[in-house]
Amino acid sequence: MKRFCEFKSFCLVFLMSIMILSSAGCSGSAVKQQNQLEEYPIASNVFTTLQKTVVPGPIPSAKIHLDEVSKYKQYGYGQWTMGGPLLCEKRIDLMGGAYDGASVTKKSKLLNFFTISDIHITDKESPNQLIYLQRLHETLPVGASLYSGIMLYTTHVLDAAVQTINALHKQKPFDFGISLGDTCNNTQQNELRWYIDVLDGKVITPSSGAHLGAGTIDYQKPYKAAGLDKTIPWYQALGNHDHFWIGSIPVDHGLRKDLRQSYITDEVFATGDILKNPALINNHDYYMGVLDGSTPYGNIIDAGPVANFKSPPKVVADPGRRSLLRTEWIKEFFTTSSNPVGHGFNLADASKGFACYSFVPKATLPLKVIVLDDTQREDDGSPDVHGHGFLDTERWNWLKKELAAGDAAGQLMIVAAHVPINVEVTAPNSEMGWWTDPQNAVTLPDLIAELQSHPNLIMWITGHRHVNTVNAFISPDPVNAPEKGFWQVQTSSLRDFPQQFRTFEIYLNSDKTLSIVTTDVDPAVKEGTPAAISRQYAIATEQIIGTWDAVTKLNPTQDPTIKPMPTGSYNAELVKKLSPEMQAKLQNYGTSARR
């Protein structure tokens, strides 16, 4: 009854608004009403982790459940302080044992760009989520990806990050930015539109269905996003959450045949414990629940064993929740007011769903970015969670062609992809590693060997794991051919702790080596804003569940080049040896490194 009354009230307010606008007789009233929408400014002091770092408070002794959001402040969860600077560690792993680089100076700046990743814009009122599974598996860190209080504020964090990027752009202009995938949480049209519209600086209505609480609850209220500075071109990569249900199951080719319909129905999704066994997806054991937008803390409702309900729980259906095909997802990036139109997909065979392309960010710089879709196929037939790295024959051949063309043209190269390589290889059940199925066109060792055969490849940048790690792929011949090594840099999630993006400044050094200075940045949230509340919830989630800690514990066993991250952040200067040909090509290039 309460939800019906709220819906009725919302409809009445909406109809009254239409009547007011109609009686005005012109569009000016509509513009005025839009301009009166609240904007959420960031803090006036903008800095990177090279100046100050967010430091979570100690874990409180009182144990609470993740969904007891109203108790976070009472028991001290989510507290944080601003700590001192996080130093930039100089890394010479790729340079061989005799190199120390102590007297080397930065000669000229080549490029300055930023990466964002794993924003997971979430329609918290969608009927086909997996919220209840977090309750069933409270001790599993992966459960926080299915439910946490951070889901309430995903668009607001992105808006704060965009404003922080704009402020940094005024200090040191960015040549471009790139988003490394998982823009959506559940491949929904409204989630993707919120994401693009935040970057475009549009009005955001971050609710769906009945729009409960849209006039009273902070995370539900419509607001005006700031938008990315129009002078910064931004590009996009595809993530597994962008085209799989909850990033895990193909919508049309999986075991559950009603998945596509479940997005736009009014009935809350019921399924089995697929964390225990993915084959249980066809069971109707538990209603998965939604978040109640009429409550200040987004209470979980309509969740629990099916046997506890006399009839299926209902929500107000919304066609904007529809799941997008890969081609439809790409097409949305052509409806934008920021640059460039298509955000890279104008350079790809987008009409066929091919999400790979390359671009040259500066016409005067011999460097190209190869944007690679390395997510699994929708029709691969696997019943497993679709989070693995994968290249079919078409994409594998395309990558080899792009790398060879880059060498022939004398271009430095960066590969930008969603799924990292050579991670969690010692964890046999990890969904983050390279897929070992025969359908994969290339094995991980063969992929690495191919990459190391191209001395102009300087870096593989990626997201997916929600961590800020850096690791070195050292040349197979580090003494005689150190230039065959390359770096991998992962960018953390804007949803989960530590909620950061990265900047990259690439320099040519005085000894003809390359330095990549990569720096983590906390969005400059202003106290009392939705983005500031999200930071509190992100830290509380980490304190209760230990998500970040569980992931990073895998690192020491697999790769000694991955360094500790005591606050979840890691800054580094990554030195790379150039081939003799590239040294000659770049020796007279550039502007002052002090720019």
C-alpha positions in Angstrom: 0.0 0.0 0.0 2.8 2.4 0.9 4.5 1.9 -2.5 1.2 2.4 -4.3 0.6 5.7 -2.5 4.1 6.9 -3.3 3.6 6.0 -6.9 0.3 7.8 -7.0 1.9 10.9 -5.4 4.7 10.8 -8.0 2.2 10.6 -10.8 0.2 13.6 -9.4 3.3 15.7 -9.1 4.4 14.7 -12.6 1.0 15.6 -14.1 0.9 18.9 -12.2 4.4 19.8 -13.7 3.1 19.1 -17.2 0.1 21.3 -16.6 2.3 24.2 -15.3 4.6 23.9 -18.3 1.7 23.8 -20.7 0.1 26.9 -19.2 3.4 28.8 -19.6 3.0 28.5 -23.4 6.7 28.5 -24.1 9.9 26.4 -23.6 11.4 29.1 -21.3 9.7 27.7 -18.3 11.0 24.3 -19.0 14.6 25.6 -19.3 14.1 27.6 -16.0 12.9 24.5 -14.2 15.9 22.5 -15.5 18.3 25.2 -14.4 16.8 25.0 -10.9 17.8 21.4 -10.6 20.5 20.8 -7.9 24.1 20.5 -8.9 26.7 18.8 -6.7 29.9 20.7 -6.6 33.2 19.1 -5.5 35.6 20.3 -2.9 37.5 23.5 -3.8 40.9 21.9 -3.2 41.7 19.4 -5.9 44.8 17.2 -5.7 46.2 13.8 -6.6 47.5 11.1 -4.2 50.9 12.7 -4.8 49.8 15.4 -2.4 47.2 13.7 -0.1 45.7 10.2 0.2 42.4 9.0 1.6 43.2 6.7 4.5 40.4 4.5 5.9 39.9 4.5 9.6 40.4 1.4 11.8 37.9 -1.4 11.4 35.3 -1.0 14.2 35.0 -3.9 16.8 31.2 -4.1 16.5 30.2 -6.5 13.8 27.3 -5.6 11.6 25.8 -6.8 8.3 26.5 -5.1 5.0 22.9 -4.2 4.5 22.6 -2.4 7.9 23.5 0.8 6.2 21.7 2.9 8.9 24.2 1.6 11.5 27.4 2.5 9.7 27.8 5.9 11.3 26.6 4.7 14.7 29.3 2.0 14.9 32.0 4.0 13.2 32.1 2.3 9.8 33.2 4.3 6.8 35.3 6.8 8.6 38.4 8.2 6.8 41.0 10.9 7.1 43.3 12.7 4.6 46.8 11.2 4.9 50.0 12.5 3.5 51.4 12.0 0.0 51.7 8.7 -1.6 55.2 8.5 -3.1 55.8 7.7 -6.7 58.0 4.6 -6.9 60.5 4.6 -9.7 60.4 1.2 -11.4 63.3 0.0 -13.6 62.2 -3.7 -13.7 62.3 -3.7 -17.6 65.8 -2.1 -17.9 68.1 -4.9 -16.9 70.3 -5.3 -13.8 73.0 -2.7 -14.6 70.6 0.2 -15.1 69.9 2.6 -12.2 68.8 5.8 -14.0 69.9 8.0 -11.1 71.2 10.9 -13.2 68.4 10.7 -15.8 66.2 13.7 -16.3 62.9 14.1 -18.1 63.6 15.8 -21.4 60.1 16.4 -22.9 56.5 15.5 -22.3 54.9 13.3 -25.0 51.4 12.7 -23.7 49.0 13.3 -20.8 45.8 11.3 -20.4 43.5 9.7 -17.8 41.7 6.4 -17.3 38.4 5.6 -15.5 37.1 2.1 -15.1 34.4 -0.1 -13.6 31.9 2.6 -12.8 29.1 0.1 -12.7 26.2 2.6 -13.1 23.4 0.7 -11.3 19.6 0.7 -11.7 19.0 -0.3 -8.0 15.3 -0.8 -8.7 15.7 -3.2 -11.5 13.7 -6.5 -10.9 16.4 -8.9 -12.1 19.4 -8.3 -9.8 21.1 -10.8 -7.5 20.9 -8.8 -4.2 19.8 -11.6 -2.0 22.8 -13.8 -2.9 25.0 -11.4 -0.8 22.9 -12.3 2.2 23.4 -16.0 1.5 27.2 -15.5 1.2 28.0 -12.7 3.6 31.6 -13.8 4.1 32.4 -14.0 0.4 34.1 -10.7 -0.9 32.4 -11.3 -4.3 29.1 -10.8 -2.6 29.7 -7.0 -2.4 29.5 -6.8 -6.2 25.9 -8.1 -6.0 24.9 -5.7 -3.2 26.3 -2.8 -1.2 25.1 0.6 -0.2 27.4 2.1 -2.9 24.8 1.1 -5.5 22.7 4.1 -4.4 25.2 6.7 -5.7 27.0 5.4 -8.8 26.1 8.3 -11.0 27.1 10.8 -8.3 30.6 9.4 -7.9 31.1 9.6 -11.7 29.9 13.2 -11.7 32.4 14.1 -8.9 35.2 12.3 -10.8 34.4 14.2 -14.0 34.6 17.5 -12.1 37.9 16.5 -10.6 39.2 15.7 -14.1 38.1 19.1 -15.3 40.0 20.8 -12.5 43.2 18.8 -13.2 42.8 19.6 -16.9 43.1 23.3 -16.1 46.4 22.6 -14.3 47.8 20.2 -16.9 45.7 19.8 -20.0 44.8 16.2 -20.9 45.2 15.0 -24.4 42.4 12.5 -24.0 40.7 10.1 -21.6 39.6 6.5 -21.9 37.1 4.5 -20.0 38.2 0.8 -19.7 34.8 -0.9 -19.5 32.0 -2.0 -17.1 30.2 1.3 -17.5 27.0 -0.5 -16.7 26.3 -2.9 -14.0 23.7 -5.0 -15.8 23.9 -4.1 -19.5 20.7 -1.9 -19.3 19.8 0.9 -21.6 19.0 3.3 -18.8 22.3 2.6 -17.0 24.3 3.3 -20.1 22.3 6.5 -20.8 23.0 7.8 -17.3 26.7 7.1 -17.8 26.9 8.9 -21.2 24.7 11.8 -19.9 26.9 12.4 -16.9 29.9 12.8 -19.2 27.8 15.0 -21.5 26.6 17.2 -18.6 22.9 16.4 -18.9 20.1 16.2 -16.4 20.2 12.9 -14.6 17.1 11.1 -13.2 18.8 8.3 -11.3 15.7 6.2 -10.6 13.4 3.9 -12.6 10.0 2.3 -12.5 7.8 4.1 -10.0 10.6 6.6 -9.3 10.0 6.2 -5.6 11.5 8.9 -3.4 12.5 11.1 -6.5 11.3 14.2 -4.7 12.7 13.5 -1.2 15.6 11.0 -1.2 19.0 12.4 -2.0 20.2 9.5 -4.2 16.9 9.5 -6.1 16.6 13.2 -6.9 17.1 14.4 -10.4 20.2 16.7 -10.7 22.3 18.5 -13.3 25.7 16.8 -14.0 28.7 19.0 -14.7 29.9 17.2 -17.8 33.4 16.6 -19.0 35.3 19.6 -20.4 34.4 19.6 -24.1 38.0 20.1 -25.1 38.9 16.6 -23.8 38.1 13.8 -26.2 37.1 10.6 -24.5 37.1 7.0 -25.7 35.4 3.8 -24.6 36.2 0.1 -24.2 33.8 -2.7 -23.7 33.5 -4.6 -20.4 31.8 -7.9 -19.4 29.1 -6.1 -17.4 28.3 -4.0 -20.5 27.0 -7.0 -22.4 26.3 -9.9 -19.9 23.7 -10.1 -17.2 25.3 -8.9 -14.0 28.6 -9.3 -16.0 28.3 -13.0 -15.8 25.7 -14.8 -18.0 24.8 -14.2 -21.7 21.3 -12.7 -21.9 20.2 -14.8 -24.9 22.6 -17.7 -25.0 22.7 -18.8 -21.3 20.9 -21.5 -19.4 18.0 -19.2 -18.4 15.7 -18.6 -21.3 13.7 -15.7 -19.8 16.6 -13.5 -18.9 15.9 -10.8 -21.6 12.2 -10.6 -20.6 13.2 -10.4 -16.9 14.6 -6.9 -17.4 11.4 -5.3 -18.4 8.9 -7.4 -16.4 7.1 -6.3 -13.2 8.0 -9.5 -11.3 11.0 -9.7 -9.1 13.5 -12.2 -10.3 13.6 -15.7 -8.7 16.6 -18.0 -9.1 18.8 -20.5 -7.2 22.1 -20.0 -5.6 24.2 -19.5 -8.7 27.3 -18.6 -6.6 27.2 -22.1 -5.3 26.5 -23.6 -8.8 25.7 -21.6 -11.9 23.5 -24.4 -13.2 21.0 -23.5 -10.4 20.0 -20.4 -12.4 16.8 -22.1 -13.6 15.7 -22.8 -10.0 13.0 -20.6 -8.4 14.3 -20.8 -4.8 14.8 -17.2 -3.8 13.4 -13.8 -4.8 16.5 -11.6 -5.4 15.0 -8.3 -4.2 15.3 -4.7 -5.1 16.3 -1.5 -3.2 13.5 0.7 -1.9 14.1 4.1 -3.3 11.6 5.7 -0.9 13.9 4.9 2.1 17.0 7.0 3.1 19.3 4.0 3.1 17.9 2.0 0.2 16.4 -0.8 2.2 16.3 -4.3 0.6 12.8 -5.4 -0.1 11.1 -8.3 -2.0 14.0 -10.7 -1.2 14.0 -14.1 0.4 12.9 -17.7 0.0 10.0 -18.1 -2.5 8.2 -20.2 0.1 7.8 -17.1 2.3 5.8 -15.2 -0.3 2.1 -15.8 -1.0 2.5 -14.4 -4.5 5.4 -13.1 -6.6 6.6 -9.6 -5.5 6.0 -6.9 -8.1 7.7 -3.6 -9.1 6.6 -1.0 -11.7 8.0 -2.2 -15.0 10.1 0.2 -17.1 11.1 -0.3 -20.7 14.2 1.8 -20.2 15.6 -1.2 -18.3 15.9 -3.3 -21.4 19.1 -5.2 -21.9 21.2 -4.0 -24.9 22.6 -6.2 -27.6 26.3 -5.5 -28.2 25.4 -3.5 -31.4 22.8 -1.5 -29.5 25.3 -0.8 -26.7 27.8 0.6 -29.2 25.2 2.6 -31.0 24.3 4.6 -27.8 27.8 6.3 -28.0 26.7 8.0 -31.2 24.0 9.9 -29.2 26.3 12.3 -27.4 27.2 16.0 -27.1 30.8 15.3 -26.1 33.8 14.5 -28.4 34.3 12.5 -30.5 30.9 11.3 -31.7 31.0 7.5 -31.3 33.8 7.8 -28.7 36.0 5.5 -30.8 33.4 3.2 -32.1 33.2 5.4 -35.2 36.5 3.9 -36.1 35.3 0.3 -35.7 32.9 -2.0 -37.6 30.3 -1.0 -35.0 27.2 -2.1 -37.0 28.4 -5.7 -36.6 29.2 -5.3 -32.9 33.0 -5.3 -33.4 34.3 -3.3 -30.4 38.0 -3.0 -31.4 39.6 0.1 -32.9 42.7 2.1 -32.7 43.3 5.9 -32.7 46.2 8.4 -32.7 45.7 10.9 -29.9 48.2 13.5 -31.2 48.9 13.9 -34.9 52.4 15.0 -34.2 53.3 12.1 -31.9 54.1 8.6 -33.3 51.9 6.8 -30.8 48.6 4.9 -31.2 46.2 3.4 -28.7 44.9 0.0 -29.6 41.5 -0.5 -27.9 40.8 -4.2 -27.6 37.7 -6.1 -26.7 39.0 -9.1 -24.8 35.8 -10.1 -23.1 34.1 -13.5 -23.8 31.6 -14.1 -26.6 27.9 -14.2 -25.9 27.5 -17.4 -27.9 30.5 -19.3 -26.5 28.2 -21.9 -24.8 30.0 -21.7 -21.5 27.8 -22.1 -18.4 30.5 -20.5 -16.3 30.7 -16.8 -15.2 31.8 -14.8 -18.2 34.5 -12.7 -16.6 37.5 -14.3 -18.3 39.9 -12.8 -20.8 39.2 -14.1 -24.3 40.0 -13.4 -28.0 38.2 -15.1 -30.9 40.0 -15.6 -34.2 38.8 -12.3 -35.6 39.9 -10.2 -32.7 43.2 -12.1 -32.4 44.1 -11.6 -36.0 43.0 -7.9 -35.8 45.3 -7.4 -32.7 48.3 -9.0 -34.5 47.7 -6.8 -37.6 47.5 -3.6 -35.5 50.7 -4.5 -33.6 52.6 -5.2 -36.9 51.2 -2.0 -38.4 52.4 0.0 -35.5 55.9 -1.4 -35.8 56.0 -0.7 -39.5 54.8 2.9 -39.0 57.3 3.5 -36.2 54.6 4.1 -33.6 54.8 3.6 -29.9 51.7 1.5 -28.8 49.4 1.2 -25.8 46.8 -1.6 -25.6 43.7 -0.6 -23.7 41.4 -3.5 -22.8 39.0 -4.4 -20.0 40.4 -7.7 -18.8 44.1 -7.8 -17.6 46.5 -10.6 -18.5 48.6 -12.9 -16.3 46.5 -12.2 -13.2 45.4 -14.7 -10.6 47.0 -17.5 -12.6 47.5 -19.5 -9.3 43.8 -19.4 -8.5 42.2 -22.2 -10.4 38.6 -21.0 -9.9 39.3 -17.3 -10.6 36.9 -15.6 -13.1 39.6 -12.9 -13.7 42.1 -15.0 -15.6 42.7 -15.8 -19.2 40.1 -18.4 -20.5 41.7 -21.8 -21.1 38.8 -23.1 -23.2 39.8 -24.3 -26.7 37.5 -21.7 -28.2 40.0 -19.1 -27.2 42.1 -18.3 -30.3 45.3 -17.8 -28.2 46.7 -19.1 -25.0 48.1 -16.7 -22.4 51.7 -17.7 -23.0 51.3 -17.3 -26.8 49.6 -13.9 -26.2 52.4 -12.6 -24.0 55.0 -13.9 -26.5 53.3 -12.0 -29.3 53.2 -8.8 -27.3 56.9 -9.1 -26.4 57.8 -9.5 -30.1 56.8 -5.8 -30.6 59.4 -3.6 -29.0 57.2 -0.5 -29.6 54.5 -1.7 -27.2 55.0 0.2 -24.0 51.9 -0.6 -21.9 48.7 -2.7 -21.5 46.2 -0.6 -19.5 43.1 -2.3 -18.0 40.4 -2.4 -15.3 38.2 -5.3 -14.3 39.7 -6.3 -11.0 39.0 -3.0 -9.2 42.6 -2.7 -8.0 45.4 -0.3 -8.7 48.2 -2.8 -9.4 51.2 -2.4 -11.7 53.2 -5.3 -13.0 56.1 -5.8 -15.4 56.3 -8.1 -18.4 60.1 -8.4 -18.5 61.7 -9.1 -21.9 62.6 -12.7 -22.5 66.1 -11.4 -23.3 66.5 -8.6 -20.7 70.2 -8.1 -21.3 70.4 -7.8 -25.1 66.8 -6.7 -25.9 65.2 -5.0 -22.8 62.9 -3.1 -25.2 60.8 -6.2 -25.6 59.4 -5.7 -22.1 56.2 -3.8 -21.4 54.1 -2.6 -18.4 50.6 -3.5 -17.3 48.7 -0.9 -15.3 45.4 -1.6 -13.7 42.9 1.1 -12.8 40.6 0.6 -9.8 36.8 0.9 -9.8 35.0 4.2 -9.3 32.3 2.2 -7.4 34.3 0.2 -4.9 37.1 1.2 -2.6 39.4 3.1 -3.3 37.1 4.8 -5.9 39.9 6.3 -7.9 40.9 7.1 -11.5 44.4 7.3 -12.9 46.4 9.8 -14.8 49.3 9.0 -17.2 52.1 11.4 -18.1 54.6 10.0 -20.7 58.0 11.6 -20.9 61.1 11.2 -23.1 64.1 11.1 -20.9 67.6 12.5 -21.3 69.1 9.0 -21.9 66.5 8.2 -24.6 64.4 6.0 -22.4 60.7 6.5 -21.7 59.1 7.3 -18.4 55.4 6.7 -17.7 54.3 8.5 -14.6 51.0 7.0 -13.4 49.1 8.6 -10.5 46.0 7.6 -8.6 43.4 10.3 -8.0 40.6 10.4 -5.4 37.5 12.4 -6.6 37.4 15.7 -4.7 34.1 15.0 -3.0 32.5 17.8 -1.0 31.2 17.0 2.5 27.5 16.4 2.6 27.1 15.6 -1.1 26.0 12.2 -2.4 29.5 11.4 -3.7 30.9 11.9 -0.1 28.3 9.5 1.3 29.3 7.0 -1.4 33.0 7.2 -0.2 31.8 6.4 3.3 29.8 3.5 2.1 32.7 2.2 -0.1 35.0 2.3 2.9 32.4 0.6 5.1 32.0 -2.1 2.6 35.7 -2.8 2.6 35.8 -2.8 6.4 32.8 -5.3 6.6 33.6 -7.6 3.7 37.3 -7.1 3.0 36.9 -7.1 -0.8 40.1 -5.3 -1.7 42.2 -7.3 0.9 41.0 -10.6 -0.5 41.9 -9.7 -4.1 45.4 -8.3 -3.2 46.3 -11.4 -1.2 46.6 -13.3 -4.5 49.3 -11.0 -5.8 52.4 -12.0 -3.8 52.0 -15.6 -4.9 51.9 -14.9 -8.6 54.0 -11.9 -9.5 56.8 -10.4 -7.5 56.6 -7.2 -9.6 53.3 -6.3 -8.0 54.0 -4.0 -5.0 52.0 -3.5 -1.8 49.2 -1.0 -1.7 48.6 -0.2 1.9 45.8 2.3 1.1 44.6 0.6 -2.1 46.6 3.1 -4.2 49.9 2.9 -6.1 51.8 5.6 -7.9 54.9 4.8 -10.1 57.3 6.1 -12.6 57.6 3.2 -15.1 60.8 3.3 -17.2 60.9 1.6 -20.6 63.8 1.0 -23.0 63.2 2.1 -26.6 64.5 0.4 -29.7 67.3 2.1 -31.5 65.0 3.1 -34.3 62.5 4.7 -31.9 65.2 6.5 -30.1 66.3 8.1 -33.3 62.8 9.0 -34.3 62.0 10.7 -31.0 65.4 12.4 -30.2 64.3 15.8 -31.4 60.6 15.5 -30.4 58.6 17.4 -27.8 58.1 20.3 -25.6 59.6 21.1 -22.2 59.0 18.5 -19.6 58.2 21.3 -17.1 55.0 22.0 -19.0 
